[in-house]
Amino acid sequence: MTKIPKLLIHCFVTAIFCCALSRTEIVTSDKSCLITDPHLNSTFDFTTLHSDLGHIFKHDNLTFKINVCNNDLNCSKYETPVAACEIQPDSHEVVLGYKSTLTWDDGRISFDFEGEQCTATEKYSLKTVLLCSYRMQREPIRVMPKTPDSCKTFAYWMTEAACHPRYNDRSLCVMKGRDGKEINLNQLYEMNHKVTAGDGISHFLINLCQPVMYGINSTCPRDSSICFVDQKESNPLKKFKNFGTLKGMAYEDDQYVVHYSTQEKCPKAPEKFIRTKIILECDREDEDLHEPVFVKETSDCELIFSMSTNLVCGVERACFAYSSKSNTKFDLTSLANRTFPLTHNGTQISYGICSTPLDPCDEKDGVCQAPLLNPHKREKGFGKFSTQLLLNGTDDHVAFVEYKDGDECQNGQKWRTIITFHCDETGKETSKIIETANCTLVISHPTKLMCSHSISCTGQTEDGRLIDLTRLKNHRGNFLAKVDPSLKDFKNYKFYLHVCRPLFLEPGLNCPGASACRTITVDGKEEHETSLGYPDVSLTMVNDLPVLKYLNGGICEKDNSTDLSTEIQFSCDPTQGSSVPLLTEVHEDCHYIFTWKTNKICDAKVCSYSQETCSLENADLKKSLDLRQVFGGESLPVKHRNGSININLCNKGNDVEEVLAQYKDDTVIFKFKAMEHKCNNSKTEENLSVVLQLQCGKQRNQSSFANAEQCYLELHMTTPLVCPMLGVNLDPNNDEETSTTTSMPPKHEEIIGKRGSHVTLTVFLVLTICSGIGIGWFYVMKSPERRHRVLGLFRRNTGSVHYSRVNGDADTDLLTVRTSSIDESDDDELII
């Protein structure tokens, strides 16, 4: 049965007040991104949402491009910049908005776009509703499903810009417990808790450690963590009241208590102010977060709530693994009490580490699935929660936890989940779904907590020259090695390597923690992933050349007492700026030796400057660069705080001091004194010193720095035109500027969470109140069929792993924890 949205009921019941009291404010200036709630006099600034590159997001087979606060987006068939466009499956682009209009409507803030003509009577339009989210991670803009012939598109965008400001003092929700351990409730900001008041009609909105999340039906005053919503009050200016601003935690009468205060007068005793407290009760058995409960209102005008949580129990979870080999304890307890969501094939996969995930999972779930459009509706569980963290085989590079006995999968089998943990020093890698086959879900979760030690990626030659492989280490992507044609026995193998760090895991490449991995091609598909070693040993110098060794890989098939290992021998070649390793030797099928000619370990090359052609020249590579092509002429305008100047790059009077090809940084440095510019504050007739740094890269950009006192100007330019001078060949299909990498090709798609052959009920709601605007939406959800492949055990000591690849179009994104307690009916209110 179709569920009628609460807003629809409310407006029908109080239609007269909807017309009389609702108020809409519209900002029509293209570049204005400020809007004020007229009831609270609170201003929201969305300037930070503007992007120089625009925002790109997808839904089904449609791609959307938008920008806000400035109409500077380019749609291919339009010369004039616009604000939003839609790219259809046939690559045809339509304008969804020539400009964006910021709108406030009873707490609902949105960017509204209107574009070109769609039908004879209707234009294309896009409404992007802004939802408050305190999470730091950026979330993708999500599109609501629509019928193919619909001219209207609705989306929502979760951002902290739509929230009231956070509390500045995060220590208000932190204190020492009785056992001396820290109790930290700051993680409990993810949602508004809705608690029925004593009259059974009105309710409270509660956010323990932050202000209530602003939005439709929650336009609470600023700094209110306890917001009373008086449903008997029709005037919106009086409906939402601050019944509590966070003051701090305390331990009172053997209980942990969170206190709130307000300037709101007590109706029973007007001479007193309302006070609020939440009593936190220990629940050792259940790690889920419980909703607060309204207990009573005292005669002294104090509102008392209670809430159960294991955060105040002082129980240390057994969520660590100990390596006797390295005497290291890997403790993942800090990842507890959080929900980690991933999107996959139109669904949201939520999982917990060291504690069960929150809504929508059941209390015993370790991982569960919900539709993206209804993230509170649990569809299935992929395994029961466990804290038994284990190390992978005999090495201490990878830990894993297994959640067994999930919901039924097929043929009597039940789902299970394996979550692997490996070192990520950068903190920038995202969790990914790696495998989905044989009723097994494998998730890769990179974390700094697994980084027990880091190897050095630098070395020194006998004459004191520094060798630094950091440029290769920072490469975002894996290197696919070549195989010497003489090694015919390995022509069907592929070898993936990285430098001084673990490989980037991706669907189908599941060698967690390893820096080298081998696959074999069978019937055109890659199978049998095998670790060829881990980054245990720092860069060493052998015969004055740098060598990396990766040890403790999988078991060697020819000698079960030997582990597979890898050796990479580097040598300098100025022409090789985009090279990859070459497999040249294999000893007893156990030890793999790669040679790698690269200019990333070469000394900087002194180049020359030709005054006649205004060109920089690298004799080693026989390549030159015409500066006029880079800057579109001889003159280079440079802005600084005192105005701007024009630097004549080709002035034959310029005193050229140095031209240097810095191979390891993919940069050419050009130093000269500009003869036409004297320094104003110089005591001598000193000319302006200019340092021009040209870096190889696909995207052209420019920045400058000037120091008038030092008579110095530094310019940075990224351009693909300088790449040939550095031996770099840019791959048009790869975003990286250095070194060729190859991603593994997609295989047969494996689908998680088959939801049957039904199509979710289509809902069409029309609301005509006051404004006379009708808005509809159409849900269509369809899951493709599951095709099964065999997934072998992933443990390192099995020697190899069978795997299936997730379709490359089904990228997994690390999203944020759910930030609102919006239920199924509230979803409708976002757009209406």
KAQUISUL-V109354 format. One record per residue. N is the residue number from 1. RES is the residue in one small letter. PSI is psi as a letter, one per 20 degrees, with the letter a starting at -180 (NA if undefined). OMEGA is omega as a letter, one per 30 degrees, with the letter a starting at -180 (NA if undefined). Layout:
n res psi omega
N RES PSI OMEGA
N RES PSI OMEGA
This chain:
n res psi omega
1 m p a
2 t p l
3 k p a
4 i p a
5 p q a
6 k h a
7 l h l
8 l g l
9 i g a
10 h g a
11 c h l
12 f h a
13 v h a
14 t l a
15 a h a
16 i h a
17 f h l
18 c g a
19 c h a
20 a h a
21 l h a
22 s q a
23 r p a
24 t p l
25 e p a
26 i p l
27 v o a
28 t i l
29 s p a
30 d h a
31 k j l
32 s p a
33 c k l
34 l p l
35 i q a
36 t p l
37 d o a
38 p h l
39 h h a
40 l i a
41 n k l
42 s p a
43 t p l
44 f p a
45 d o a
46 f j a
47 t h a
48 t i a
49 l i l
50 h p l
51 s p l
52 d h a
53 l i a
54 g r l
55 h p a
56 i p l
57 f q a
58 k q l
59 h p a
60 d c a
61 n j l
62 l q l
63 t p a
64 f q l
65 k p l
66 i r l
67 n q a
68 v r l
69 c i l
70 n p a
71 n n a
72 d k a
73 l p a
74 n o l
75 c p a
76 s h a
77 k j a
78 y p a
79 e h a
80 t p l
81 p q a
82 v a a
83 a h a
84 a q l
85 c r a
86 e p l
87 i o a
88 q r a
89 p h l
90 d j l
91 s j l
92 h p a
93 e p l
94 v q l
95 v o l
96 l i a
97 g p l
98 y h l
99 k r l
100 s p l
101 t p l
102 l p a
103 t p l
104 w p a
105 d n l
106 d l l
107 g i l
108 r o l
109 i p a
110 s q l
111 f p a
112 d p a
113 f q l
114 e p a
115 g b a
116 e r a
117 q p l
118 c g l
119 t a a
120 a h a
121 t i a
122 e q l
123 k q l
124 y q l
125 s q l
126 l p l
127 k o l
128 t o a
129 v p a
130 l p a
131 l p l
132 c p l
133 s p l
134 y i a
135 r q a
136 m h a
137 q q l
138 r p l
139 e q l
140 p q l
141 i p a
142 r p a
143 v p l
144 m q l
145 p q l
146 k r l
147 t q a
148 p h a
149 d j a
150 s q l
151 c i a
152 k p l
153 t p l
154 f q l
155 a r l
156 y q a
157 w o a
158 m p a
159 t q l
160 e i l
161 a h l
162 a j a
163 c r l
164 h q l
165 p q l
166 r r l
167 y p a
168 n h a
169 d o a
170 r i l
171 s i a
172 l h a
173 c k a
174 v p l
175 m r l
176 k p l
177 g r a
178 r h a
179 d j l
180 g i a
181 k q a
182 e p l
183 i o a
184 n o a
185 l j a
186 n i l
187 q i a
188 l l l
189 y j a
190 e i a
191 m r l
192 n p l
193 h p a
194 k o a
195 v p a
196 t p l
197 a r a
198 g h a
199 d i l
200 g i a
201 i g l
202 s r l
203 h r l
204 f q l
205 l p a
206 i p l
207 n o a
208 l g a
209 c j l
210 q r l
211 p q l
212 v p a
213 m p a
214 y q l
215 g a l
216 i p a
217 n j l
218 s l l
219 t m a
220 c q l
221 p q l
222 r q l
223 d j l
224 s o l
225 s h l
226 i o a
227 c p l
228 f p l
229 v o a
230 d o a
231 q i l
232 k i a
233 e p a
234 s h a
235 n o a
236 p h l
237 l h a
238 k i a
239 k h a
240 f p a
241 k q l
242 n o l
243 f j l
244 g o l
245 t p a
246 l p l
247 k h l
248 g r a
249 m q l
250 a r l
251 y o a
252 e p l
253 d l l
254 d k l
255 q q l
256 y p a
257 v p l
258 v p a
259 h q l
260 y q l
261 s r a
262 t r l
263 q j l
264 e p a
265 k q l
266 c p a
267 p h a
268 k h a
269 a n a
270 p i l
271 e i a
272 k q l
273 f q l
274 i p l
275 r q a
276 t q l
277 k q l
278 i o l
279 i p a
280 l p a
281 e p a
282 c p l
283 d n a
284 r h a
285 e h a
286 d p a
287 e j l
288 d q l
289 l p l
290 h q l
291 e q l
292 p q l
293 v p l
294 f p a
295 v g a
296 k r l
297 e p a
298 t r l
299 s i a
300 d j l
301 c k l
302 e p l
303 l p a
304 i p l
305 f q l
306 s q a
307 m p a
308 s p l
309 t q l
310 n i a
311 l i a
312 v j a
313 c i a
314 g k a
315 v p l
316 e o a
317 r q l
318 a m a
319 c m l
320 f r l
321 a q a
322 y p l
323 s o l
324 s h a
325 k g a
326 s j a
327 n l a
328 t p l
329 k p l
330 f o a
331 d o a
332 l j a
333 t h a
334 s i l
335 l i a
336 a r l
337 n k l
338 r q l
339 t p l
340 f o a
341 p q l
342 l q l
343 t p a
344 h o l
345 n l l
346 g j l
347 t r l
348 q p l
349 i o l
350 s p l
351 y q l
352 g q l
353 i p a
354 c i l
355 s q a
356 t q l
357 p r l
358 l a l
359 d p g
360 p j a
361 c q l
362 d r a
363 e h l
364 k i a
365 d q l
366 g h l
367 v p l
368 c r a
369 q q l
370 a q l
371 p q l
372 l h a
373 l i l
374 n m a
375 p i l
376 h i a
377 k o a
378 r p l
379 e g l
380 k q l
381 g q a
382 f j l
383 g q l
384 k q a
385 f q l
386 s q l
387 t j a
388 q n l
389 l p a
390 l q l
391 l q a
392 n o l
393 g c a
394 t i l
395 d r a
396 d k l
397 h h a
398 v p l
399 a r l
400 f q l
401 v q a
402 e p l
403 y o a
404 k r l
405 d l l
406 g a l
407 d r a
408 e p a
409 c f l
410 q q l
411 n k l
412 g i l
413 q q l
414 k q l
415 w q l
416 r q a
417 t p l
418 i p l
419 i o a
420 t q a
421 f p l
422 h r a
423 c p l
424 d n a
425 e h a
426 t h a
427 g j a
428 k i l
429 e q a
430 t q l
431 s q a
432 k q l
433 i o a
434 i g a
435 e q l
436 t m a
437 a r l
438 n k l
439 c k l
440 t p l
441 l p l
442 v p a
443 i p l
444 s p a
445 h n l
446 p q a
447 t q l
448 k h a
449 l i l
450 m j a
451 c n a
452 s h l
453 h q l
454 s q l
455 i q l
456 s q l
457 c k l
458 t q l
459 g r a
460 q p l
461 t r a
462 e h l
463 d j l
464 g j a
465 r p a
466 l p l
467 i p a
468 d o a
469 l j a
470 t h l
471 r g l
472 l h l
473 k h a
474 n i l
475 h p a
476 r n a
477 g r a
478 n q l
479 f p l
480 l o a
481 a q l
482 k r a
483 v p l
484 d p a
485 p h a
486 s i l
487 l m a
488 k h a
489 d i a
490 f j a
491 k h l
492 n j l
493 y q l
494 k q a
495 f p l
496 y p a
497 l q l
498 h r a
499 v o l
500 c j a
501 r r l
502 p q l
503 l q l
504 f p l
505 l q l
506 e r l
507 p o l
508 g i l
509 l n a
510 n m l
511 c m a
512 p p l
513 g i a
514 a q l
515 s i l
516 a p a
517 c q a
518 r p l
519 t r l
520 i q a
521 t o l
522 v p a
523 d l l
524 g j a
525 k q a
526 e p a
527 e r l
528 h m l
529 e p a
530 t p l
531 s p l
532 l j l
533 g r a
534 y q a
535 p m a
536 d h a
537 v p l
538 s r l
539 l p l
540 t q l
541 m p l
542 v o a
543 n k l
544 d j l
545 l q a
546 p p l
547 v p l
548 l p l
549 k p l
550 y p a
551 l r l
552 n l l
553 g b l
554 g r l
555 i p l
556 c p a
557 e h a
558 k i a
559 d o a
560 n i l
561 s i a
562 t p l
563 d q l
564 l q a
565 s r a
566 t q l
567 e p l
568 i o a
569 q o a
570 f q l
571 s q a
572 c p l
573 d o a
574 p h a
575 t i a
576 q n l
577 g i a
578 s k a
579 s r l
580 v r l
581 p q l
582 l p l
583 l o a
584 t h a
585 e q l
586 v o a
587 h o l
588 e k a
589 d j a
590 c h a
591 h p a
592 y p a
593 i p l
594 f q l
595 t q a
596 w o l
597 k p a
598 t q l
599 n j l
600 k i l
601 i j a
602 c q l
603 d q l
604 a q a
605 k p l
606 v p a
607 c a a
608 s r l
609 y p l
610 s o l
611 q h a
612 e g a
613 t i a
614 c l a
615 s q l
616 l p a
617 e p l
618 n o a
619 a h a
620 d g a
621 l i a
622 k l l
623 k q l
624 s r a
625 l o l
626 d o a
627 l h l
628 r h l
629 q h a
630 v g a
631 f j l
632 g k l
633 g a a
634 e h a
635 s p l
636 l o l
637 p p a
638 v p l
639 k q l
640 h r a
641 r h l
642 n j l
643 g c l
644 s q l
645 i q l
646 n p l
647 i p l
648 n o a
649 l h a
650 c j l
651 n o a
652 k i l
653 g i l
654 n p l
655 d n a
656 v p a
657 e h a
658 e q l
659 v p a
660 l p l
661 a o a
662 q n a
663 y g a
664 k h l
665 d j a
666 d l a
667 t q l
668 v p a
669 i p a
670 f o a
671 k p l
672 f r l
673 k p a
674 a o a
675 m h a
676 e i a
677 h o l
678 k q l
679 c p a
680 n h a
681 n j a
682 s p l
683 k i l
684 t r l
685 e m a
686 e p l
687 n q a
688 l p l
689 s p a
690 v p l
691 v o a
692 l o l
693 q o a
694 l o a
695 q p l
696 c p l
697 g q a
698 k g a
699 q p a
700 r p l
701 n r a
702 q q l
703 s r a
704 s q l
705 f p a
706 a q l
707 n o a
708 a h a
709 e h a
710 q j a
711 c l a
712 y p l
713 l p l
714 e p a
715 l p l
716 h p l
717 m p l
718 t p a
719 t q l
720 p i a
721 l h a
722 v i a
723 c g l
724 p h l
725 m i a
726 l j l
727 g k a
728 v p l
729 n o a
730 l p l
731 d o a
732 p i a
733 n j a
734 n p a
735 d i a
736 e q a
737 e i a
738 t p l
739 s p a
740 t p l
741 t q l
742 t p l
743 s q a
744 m p a
745 p q a
746 p q l
747 k a l
748 h p a
749 e p l
750 e p a
751 i p l
752 i p l
753 g m l
754 k p a
755 r k l
756 g a a
757 s j a
758 h q l
759 v p a
760 t q a
761 l p l
762 t p a
763 v p l
764 f o a
765 l p l
766 v p a
767 l o l
768 t n a
769 i p l
770 c f a
771 s h a
772 g j a
773 i p l
774 g p l
775 i p l
776 g q l
777 w q a
778 f p l
779 y p l
780 v o l
781 m p a
782 k p l
783 s p l
784 p r a
785 e q l
786 r p l
787 r p a
788 h p l
789 r r a
790 v p l
791 l o l
792 g r l
793 l q a
794 f i a
795 r q a
796 r h a
797 n j l
798 t i l
799 g h l
800 s r a
801 v p l
802 h q a
803 y r l
804 s q a
805 r p l
806 v q a
807 n p a
808 g h l
809 d i a
810 a l a
811 d q l
812 t p a
813 d p l
814 l o l
815 l a l
816 t r l
817 v q a
818 r p a
819 t j a
820 s q l
821 s k l
822 i p l
823 d a a
824 e h a
825 s h l
826 d h l
827 d h a
828 d h a
829 e i a
830 l h a
831 i h a
832 i NA NA
